[in-house]
Structure formats: C-alpha cells, structure tokens
C-alpha cells in the first residue's frame, strides 16, 4: 500500500500540492519543528526537504 501511495504522489503531485502549506529545507529543521509544534503561521502540512540551493 505504501508503494502505491508513493507512486500516486509522484505521478500526480498537482493533486496534493494544495495540502502542503509550508516547506523548509533540511538545514532549517528546528524552525520547521517549532512551526509544526505550535501550529504557527497557519501551518497545515509542512514538508522538510533537501538543503536549499541558496
């Protein structure tokens, strides 16, 4: 089931994009946890990803 869900996410990312309200790069993980823990800034779903390229 997990593989099927992942395949669907990869195949149709536009369906799920509205669910993600915040994104943070991995190097800002402490900030991401603080936002999620405190439901700050209207967070719904927060995604932590690869380091930013900036």
C-alpha positions in Angstrom: 0.0 0.0 0.0 2.8 2.4 0.8 4.4 1.9 -2.6 1.1 2.6 -4.3 0.6 5.8 -2.3 4.1 7.0 -3.2 3.5 6.2 -6.8 0.4 8.3 -6.8 2.2 11.2 -5.2 4.9 11.1 -7.8 2.5 10.6 -10.7 0.1 13.4 -9.7 1.8 15.9 -7.5 -0.6 18.7 -8.5 -3.4 16.9 -6.7 -1.5 17.1 -3.4 0.2 20.4 -3.7 -2.7 22.4 -2.1 -2.3 20.2 1.1 1.2 21.5 1.7 1.1 24.9 3.3 4.8 25.2 4.3 8.2 24.0 3.1 11.6 24.2 4.8 15.0 23.0 3.8 16.7 20.3 5.9 19.1 22.8 7.4 16.1 24.7 9.0 14.6 21.6 10.6 14.5 23.2 14.1 12.4 26.0 12.7 10.1 23.5 10.9 9.5 21.6 14.1 8.8 24.8 16.0 6.2 25.9 13.4 4.5 22.5 13.4 4.5 22.1 17.2 3.0 25.5 17.8 0.7 25.5 14.7 2.3 28.8 13.9 1.7 30.8 10.7 -1.4 28.9 9.8 0.5 25.7 9.2 -1.4 22.7 7.8 1.1 20.3 6.3 4.8 21.1 6.5 7.4 19.4 4.3 11.1 19.3 5.2 13.3 18.7 2.1 16.8 18.8 0.8 19.0 21.8 1.7 18.2 25.0 -0.2 20.4 25.8 -3.2 20.8 29.4 -2.0 
